Amino acid sequence: RIRHYKWEVKYEYKSPDCYKKLVITINGKSPGPTILAQEGDTVIVEVTNKLLLENLAIHWHGIRQIGTPWSDGTEGVTQCPVVPGDTFKYEFKVDRAGTYLYHAHYGMQRESGLYGSIRVSVPDNFKEPFAYDYDQSIILTDWYHKSTYEQATGLSSIPFVWVGEPQSLLIQGKGKFNCSSASLTANTCNTTNPECSPYTITVIPGKTYRLRVASLTALSALSFQIEGHNMTVVEADGSYVEPFVVKNLFIYSGETYSMLIKADQDPSRNYWMTTNVVSRPPNTTQGLGFLNYYPNHPRRSPPTVPPTGPIWNDAAPRLNQSLAIKAHHDFIVTPPTTSNRVIVFLNTQNRINGYVHWSVNNVSFTLPHTPYLIALKKKLHHVFSQTPPPEGYDFVNYDIYNVSKNPNATTSNAIYRLGFNTTVDIILQNANTMNVNNSETHPWHLHGHDFWVLGYGEGKFDMNKDPKNYNLVNPIMKNTVPLHPYGWTALRFKADNPGAWLFHCHIDSHFYMGMGVVFEEGIDKVGELPSSIMGCGETKGFGKP
Ligand SMILES: O=C1O[C@H]([C@@H](O)CO)C(O)=C1O
């Protein structure tokens, strides 16, 4: 079946957390409409850019785009941006059931509100390894009051102006900023505005709910909790998980989880739904929503104080959750036992000509003016650097626990070219930032593929020892994983999807500051590129007949 959507994207004044600011909406809404489809369907989205003064691109997060690499929606990698007034048609197959996302992939546009859920249901005769009565998708975000322009300008300035902690946390686009804390008029900040009434899920006592929870935060790692209710994790990024029970779920930007929740508590009241910042000093008040037990009034506040989140700087439970996620025993996709290539990515914060950047192996990524997919296919070799980027760093001498003695790095738009159908291992290695005793959590997201998560560890990855402990038995397949502070994360994937694919930190500001790489594989197998993706950089005129 074909699922056809027509979207109009524009800026509108909205008050998602009671504070009025410009928000990007799709057909008047943020979060945008949920895409509902069944495995094997074709999704067509015709997007009209009505942003007036701003380009646009939309990425279908978790959809592998097999055979349609030009529909990945990654500005600068797979397409030219959609300019104001233009309509762009995305068309792709949703080839696997699961919980996915869409969001802007142009500059830091995502955090202005351009995002939503994709829910792909299983084929008609397929039985999932768990049962539930109702299905619900929610997206967690953090929210800034400054525009993305102000933020991006600060990040690109000397002196560096960091975006700071978010002003509020949103659950499905709703939060609550403390309007009295600033010199704000009722016109700009009003806590009685219905636009910022708490997000509410109504449940029927005794029923089981599949809650599909995703994070698209700009910065924050989150803990998600429903007061008094255990949650059974059953799916992650479109793969079935060997079920495990949590009281709070740690979730990083770009991840999706399905959890089963039974409405089995005292039905005479409502319960809190909470999100809290973890891994960074919490300077943002917790996000609140209601779990409403029918027939209680959906706006009735729970009689309790909301549960506080876990201790923000206790990394052990976060690492333990990462380690607990395994493939469901009936749905194991066994990884190849060896790989053809191992690439180590050292993650560092750097200074280049006085500007603050993030780098991988001391190279900070910049996008070329001509999208890679087109440049590669049309053999425009001069549009990006042909010097291969580094496969690792100085393993012996680099001290990951201290501020680097030489934080200088370089910028490059070179890419990693992978042999088609080869197996590639990626070791993400964390390190200290330019501040003493500080290492941050980075959620890394791969476009166009799922990878096996072979292991996580603390400290410096040991090439001789650590691979012996890889989980090659039942590793989960995901598209986004956390790299924990001062730790490493090991991934394996098959380079079997012809195209050019971004792999990057899903923190908006970090990717903006250069924290990403691009992989190319099987470019000669990519079909004819649609002219609609062209028109910028060296492709001017390519789009015309
Ligand atoms: O990129 C970043 O900059 C700040 C801080 O390091 C600036 O001093 C921070 O927390 C980041 O993640």
The ligand as an SDF file (V2000), in Angstrom:
LIG
                    3D

 12 12  0  0  0  0  0  0  0  0999 V2000
   30.1670   21.6370   23.2920 O   0  0  0  0  0  0  0  0  0  0  0  0
   30.0330   21.9050   24.4700 C   0  0  0  0  0  0  0  0  0  0  0  0
   30.4940   23.0620   25.0440 O   0  0  0  0  0  0  0  0  0  0  0  0
   30.0720   23.0450   26.4140 C   0  0  0  0  0  0  0  0  0  0  0  0
   31.1870   23.3020   27.3210 C   0  0  0  0  0  0  0  0  0  0  0  0
   32.1880   22.3410   27.1320 O   0  0  0  0  0  0  0  0  0  0  0  0
   31.7410   24.6660   27.0610 C   0  0  0  0  0  0  0  0  0  0  0  0
   32.6750   24.9900   28.0050 O   0  0  0  0  0  0  0  0  0  0  0  0
   29.4620   21.7530   26.6010 C   0  0  0  0  0  0  0  0  0  0  0  0
   29.0220   21.3090   27.7400 O   0  0  0  0  0  0  0  0  0  0  0  0
   29.4060   21.1160   25.4360 C   0  0  0  0  0  0  0  0  0  0  0  0
   28.8570   19.9420   25.2480 O   0  0  0  0  0  0  0  0  0  0  0  0
  1  2  2  0
  2  3  1  0
  2 11  1  0
  3  4  1  0
  4  5  1  0
  4  9  1  0
  5  6  1  0
  5  7  1  0
  7  8  1  0
  9 10  1  0
  9 11  2  0
 11 12  1  0
M  END
$$$$
